[in-house]
Amino acid sequence: MVNIIKQEIDIEGSLRKKLELVCIVCSFCNTKCEIQKGSIRTIKRTNLSYVEPHRIIIKGITFLVFNY
């Protein structure tokens, strides 16, 4: 049985401010802005892991955002 462990990644303060600014600009343009947190997925008892980046979705277009 494969066990996948999912851990949420927090968005850093400076990155959060930038993303909130993007959402404010989107509100002036009457568009929707959705921010989704990233995560780390690890398969138990292996050395495999996957870092899923933060995502911001504007008008159906997905932009990947990293903390670094």
PLY file of the C-alpha trace (Angstrom):
ply
format ascii 1.0
element vertex 68
property float x
property float y
property float z
element edge 67
property int vertex1
property int vertex2
end_header
0.00 0.00 0.00
1.33 3.41 -0.95
0.88 6.11 1.68
1.20 9.71 0.49
1.78 12.37 3.14
0.67 15.91 2.23
2.06 18.91 4.13
0.86 22.46 3.44
3.49 25.13 2.74
2.94 28.57 4.25
3.24 31.61 2.02
6.02 33.95 3.15
5.05 37.46 4.26
6.69 39.36 1.40
5.23 36.99 -1.19
1.78 37.27 0.42
1.93 41.08 0.10
2.81 40.80 -3.59
-0.02 38.36 -4.25
-2.51 40.57 -2.41
-1.40 43.50 -4.59
-2.09 41.40 -7.69
-5.59 40.63 -6.35
-6.22 44.34 -5.73
-5.23 45.13 -9.34
-7.54 42.33 -10.53
-10.44 43.84 -8.58
-9.96 47.13 -10.46
-10.20 45.19 -13.73
-13.35 43.32 -12.57
-11.66 39.91 -12.73
-11.50 37.14 -10.19
-8.23 36.20 -8.52
-7.80 32.92 -6.63
-4.74 31.96 -4.55
-4.07 28.30 -3.72
-1.40 27.23 -1.26
1.28 24.79 -2.31
2.22 21.56 -0.58
4.90 18.93 -0.21
3.83 15.39 -1.05
6.02 12.59 0.26
5.63 8.86 -0.32
6.09 7.07 2.98
9.11 4.74 3.35
10.80 6.14 0.21
12.97 9.11 -0.59
10.50 10.43 -3.19
8.85 13.80 -2.68
7.13 16.38 -4.86
6.93 20.10 -4.16
3.70 21.56 -5.49
4.14 25.34 -5.87
1.62 28.00 -4.86
-0.83 28.86 -7.61
-2.64 32.05 -8.53
-5.50 31.71 -11.01
-6.59 34.77 -13.02
-9.27 34.42 -15.73
-8.68 30.66 -15.94
-4.92 31.04 -16.45
-2.76 29.38 -13.79
0.49 31.03 -12.70
2.95 29.10 -10.53
4.53 31.03 -7.65
7.50 29.91 -5.56
8.67 31.22 -2.18
12.23 31.73 -3.40
0 1
1 2
2 3
3 4
4 5
5 6
6 7
7 8
8 9
9 10
10 11
11 12
12 13
13 14
14 15
15 16
16 17
17 18
18 19
19 20
20 21
21 22
22 23
23 24
24 25
25 26
26 27
27 28
28 29
29 30
30 31
31 32
32 33
33 34
34 35
35 36
36 37
37 38
38 39
39 40
40 41
41 42
42 43
43 44
44 45
45 46
46 47
47 48
48 49
49 50
50 51
51 52
52 53
53 54
54 55
55 56
56 57
57 58
58 59
59 60
60 61
61 62
62 63
63 64
64 65
65 66
66 67
